[in-house]
Amino acid sequence: MSSASRGGTTARIVAGVLFVGAISAVAVLGRPAGAGEEVSDLGFRLSETAAERGIDFRHQSTTLDPRLDNVAPHVAGIGASVAVTDYDGDGWSDLYFTSSRFGTPNGLYRNRGDGSFESAGAGAGLADLNEEGVGASMGSVWGDYDNDGREDVFVYGWGYQRLFRNVDGTRFEDVSAASGLRVWMNSNAAIWLDYDADGHLDLYLAGYFRSDIDMWNLESTRIMQNSFEFATNGGRNRLFRSRGDGTFEDVTEAAGVGSTRWTLAVASADFDEDGLPDLYLANDYGPEELYLNRGDGTFELADGIGLSDDSKSGMSVALGDVHNRGRLDVFVTNISERGYLFQGNNLRINHLVEANEFQNVARGVLADAGWAWGAQFGDLDNDGFQDLYIVNGFISADRERDYWYGMSKVAGAQGAIFEDARTWPPIGDASLSGYERSRLLLRRGEFVDVAESAGVSDDLDGRAVAFADLENRGVLDVIVANQNGPPLLYRNEIAPVRRWIQIELEGRVSNRSAIGAEVIVEFGGARQRQVVAGGLGFASQNQRRLHFGLGDVDRVERAVVRWPSGIEQELGDLEVDRLHRVVEPETP
Amino acid sequence: MTTDSATSGPRFRLNPKHLIIFLITLILVLGELRYSILGGYERLVATLGSCLATEALLARMLGDRKPSYSSAYISGISLALLIKPQAGLLWPFWLGGILSIGSKYVLRVHGRHLWNPSNFGIGVLVILASGSVAILSHQWGNELATNLVIWTLGLVIAGRARVLHVTLSYLGAFLALAGLRTLLTGAPLLAEIAPVTGPMYQLFIFFMITDPRTTVGTRGGRIAVAVIVAVVEALIRLAGDAGIGFLTPLYYSPPIMALFIVGPIAMWWDLRRRARATA
């Protein structure tokens, strides 16, 4: 053998070894991720306690026009929601869950103050709302729209929207028609906000399916999205301005916020630091949208900030101050499914003021949480950093049958094909991203998935998640609403060594619920901002009071409240480990 | 069409490969400008860099042929468009590039490579790393106009490149088999036809199944292979409808996996046939 031939053979062997090495590297790098990390020193543990505390609710999906039978589990796969309120004003957080099937009740659960709950929906007039010809509930948002000191509730859904006035802390009166809010829409999201800072709560109501569609009596099956990425044929969102006399006027056109994308979640906060509440939309089959409040009754759709060309399937908007910078960052859930689709969730760090952009930094466990729905930020271990809870799973049916392949046939197709629900392959009893485990991402420098170590092991089809201190212990408990399933109440048992404060606000010049107020607390070199939200996440609302974990810091250096009225209030020396009730001053 | 240089003198004649490079570059630019299809320019840099560097390295190392940078360019763009991994992962792009170009130099029979390079790279990624890698989740906005532009240009260029018979054979077989699947499963016909209207198929039809370097030597043979690919794809799809679990990696992208299986067998058979004929 010549030296040239030997050299050629050697080169081929080297090339072959490199090639096999590359294949091996793919196999190693591409191996499936494990089920979170085992962490032994969490400092807290969650225990599921719903049944033993008297929560006997179960969500049921709505029925649909029989012509949608082939995709019914998919189309009707939303409607489980949870809102935290204190409707009787006794200082204990109560819970309201929605069901969607006609004839099934929504559940209002009054907190007895001893750790248990009693069903109070029927007596309050908030149970039997799911009626044929009227509509199916999809969620609720609570707020004191008439500033009488009692929390009222707006129940949104498919069909007629409804507003209930809290009469005396035990009974509610349906004032939908009188208020001007009894409109037919197919909505899966709403929030209270005071966009014009007049001291009265306004309502932003998102459309999902078009508003001319009766989901139980279809005129046509061409009701689905016209694009998997840039769909614009959803229901039109609407902004209702409170006139201050208990009635509302539709100002959508004038305000410029009538998006027809398929909005599934809305959040409001002052993202650009101009003192005005803006609107952030998570849209299914489309890019997220940020409407910046100009302060003259109109909004401007923000452009060039990194949202419009990043199209996914937005399900939920959570707001948190990820780096304790005194800014509200945005977490939006999306879909990830092995082999088929990795949209990835978005954690958008807010750099609007200095760079006019959001920077998406979601990677690893933050990005991939399966078919993710509701999410919330909150300091579950009171270490001074906000953690992230994500619920997920779409349709858990037959474990042996999977609809992903069926859906993939139409997902990549020309829009006119899948806009017609009849062309979708029948889903039958197949699962679609079913039996997924919830994620609990603890902020330990990076986010670490500790769900299993913390005691979260359910694989129900989670839709909504909310945080509340259900026993007034200085910790955040977790409430999860599941589609076609029971809610979960995770009681948080936390090591008592860590400090905390809670701040509950009451507006005087601003709306009584203080919705839109932002609080910045400075402690141990950190500067954490939170907002009082009139709805946050997906189909959920947290407790109104704000909870700040402080870690081992035993002194709050400074706390400032920015009221929706524009009044800025500096709070005095705040004692740690207690709730502070703050009333808005009448003057700055 | 041919030219007669004796009577008309030297004339500029467009190499079909240049047309293909033009088409895939057009798809890349249109897709990025209208739909941000890449998901980050670092992905393009990783795949193109990996493909071109591997081409240069292996051509020099093995020393038996000139590097084909145009082929590496087409592979790099195809991979950048088709691979859609988890957020932040770059390794599927550069490893995909190494595998694709590497397959041209390592997996050879009678001096010819067996797989279309990007088909091999994607096939290995999907089989071994489906927990991290998916195929083309961006859908060109699902717009008819965009689809028509690409289809029209693609068909014209396939004609100039003399591979239109492959494209049309595959398309005809796909549509016929879609009808058959509807008869067998009861699924809506439009659902069975729907995939071919998507962008992944455009890339497959114009840049993979028609690759002259990995198609058999005769026109009849190429038509037969295209039909067989469509048949295997239909079998994969029927298995997907039946929910046969162990075949799941094939369902992520049935046409690409069908070519991954059929392509090298057809090439091997054709090369062996030709070797025997010349022996």
Interface residues (C-beta under 8 A of the other chain):
Chain A: G8 A11 R12 V14 A15 G16 L18 F19 A22 I23 A25 V26 A27 L29 G30 R31 P32 A33 N226 S227 F228 E229 F230 D309 D310 S311 S336 E337 R338 G339 Y340 L341 F342 Q343 G344 N360 A362 R363 G364 A367 D368 E400 R401 D402 W404 Y405 G406 S408 K409 V410 A411 G412 A413 Q414 G415 A416 I417 F418 D420 R422 T423 W424 P425 P426 A430
Chain B: Y35 S36 L58 M61 L62 G63 D64 K84 P85 Q86 A87 G88 W91 P92 L95 I98 L99 G102 S103 Y105 V106 V124 L125 V126 L128 A129 S130 G131 S132 V133 A134 L136 S137 H138 Q139 G141 N142 E143 L144 N147 G186 A187 P188 L190 A191 E192 I193 A194 P195 T197 G198 P199 M200 Y201 G240 D241 G243 G245 T248 P249 Y251 Y252
